[in-house]
Amino acid sequence: MRIFGKHVFPRQIIVFASGVLFLAATTYDVHRSIKNNQTPPSKEQLEALQEYINSRRRSP
């Protein structure tokens, strides 16, 4: 197969597409994590975290 005048094997196309897909997925995941961490935790979340911390301290 020829792309831009150069011979390209189908395996090269698959590897390139996999790399692009991996880069897009990691970029999306980082962006989503940053967006989710911009809002402060709610009062209920802080209480649940404190209860969890206290329960872990009690049981050695």
C-alpha positions in Angstrom: 0.0 0.0 0.0 1.3 3.5 -0.8 0.7 6.5 1.3 2.2 9.8 0.3 4.3 7.9 -2.3 6.0 5.6 0.3 5.3 1.9 0.7 3.6 1.3 4.1 2.7 -2.1 5.5 -0.7 -2.7 7.1 1.0 -3.6 10.4 2.6 -0.1 10.5 -0.8 1.5 10.1 -2.2 -0.7 13.0 0.8 0.3 15.3 0.4 4.0 14.4 -3.4 3.9 15.0 -2.9 2.1 18.4 -0.4 4.7 19.4 -2.8 7.6 18.5 -5.6 5.8 20.4 -3.4 5.3 23.5 -2.3 9.0 23.4 -5.9 10.2 23.0 -7.2 8.0 25.9 -4.5 9.1 28.3 -5.0 12.8 27.4 -8.8 12.4 27.9 -8.2 10.7 31.3 -5.8 13.4 32.5 -8.2 16.1 31.4 -11.1 14.4 33.1 -9.2 14.0 36.4 -8.2 17.6 36.4 -11.7 18.7 35.7 -13.1 16.5 38.5 -10.6 17.8 41.0 -11.5 21.4 40.5 -14.6 21.2 42.6 -14.0 21.0 46.4 -15.4 18.0 48.2 -18.8 18.2 49.7 -19.6 18.1 53.4 -20.9 14.6 53.1 -17.7 13.4 51.4 -15.6 15.0 54.1 -17.6 13.3 56.8 -17.4 10.0 55.1 -13.6 10.4 54.7 -13.3 11.3 58.4 -15.4 8.3 59.4 -13.2 6.0 57.3 -10.0 7.5 58.8 -11.3 7.0 62.3 -12.4 3.4 61.6 -8.9 2.6 60.2 -7.2 4.0 63.3 -9.4 2.0 65.8 -8.7 -1.4 64.2 -4.9 -2.2 64.3 
